[in-house]
Amino acid sequence: MSIRLLVDQAATGDPAAAGALFSALYHELRVIAEKHLRGQRDGVSLGTTSLLHEAYLNMRDREAGQFPDRARFLAYASRAMRGLVIDYVRNRQAKKRGGEFQLITMDDGQIPGDQSEVQSLESLSEALDVLSSVDAMLAELVDLHFFGGFSFMEIAHLRNVSERTVQRDWRKARLLLHHHLQQDS
């Protein structure tokens, strides 16, 4: 079955098609998950496979948006992974500060994700949400390039546009994100 047909069927809410689509794109989704975790400090116990499977469960249990093409599905999956990483870091911070009333040893005190890291992730996520409300295609581009690790050429191929168009859109997205992040600080 073609990716296009799976995307169409998944967009209608067919859970079997969504699962098959996830399986067909597993390698690409795994690369996206690795990219999300790559910037985390040592000691993060959330693994690539765990993140990928949690994202699948998250997407399966939600009323997913429309996926008119492969790029939008991958961007949606990347957004789901980003949210899970932010939740994971917040949870780790809560535990670190005694949110679950656990006694910790000095070795446990090396839990990654200080408060500034959590705030940075939250600020970036909020800025991407604002960007998505202004221009969803630009937010999708950020998800695919920054979080998903796709090159401009790959994104251009996914969107059926020129690489130059993707580069122009990337500059525009960066400017809008920068503007929003500067307003918050």
HELIX and SHEET records of a PDB file:
HELIX    1   1 ILE A    3  ALA A   11  1                                   9    
HELIX    2   2 PRO A   15  ALA A   24  1                                  10    
HELIX    3   3 TYR A   26  ARG A   38  1                                  13    
HELIX    4   4 THR A   48  ASP A   61  1                                  14    
HELIX    5   5 ARG A   70  LYS A   96  1                                  27    
HELIX    6   6 ASP A  108  GLN A  110  5                                   3    
HELIX    7   7 GLN A  115  VAL A  134  1                                  20    
HELIX    8   8 ALA A  136  VAL A  142  1                                   7    
HELIX    9   9 ASP A  143  PHE A  147  3                                   5    
HELIX   10  10 PHE A  152  ARG A  159  1                                   8    
HELIX   11  11 GLU A  163  ASP A  184  1                                  22    
END                                                                             
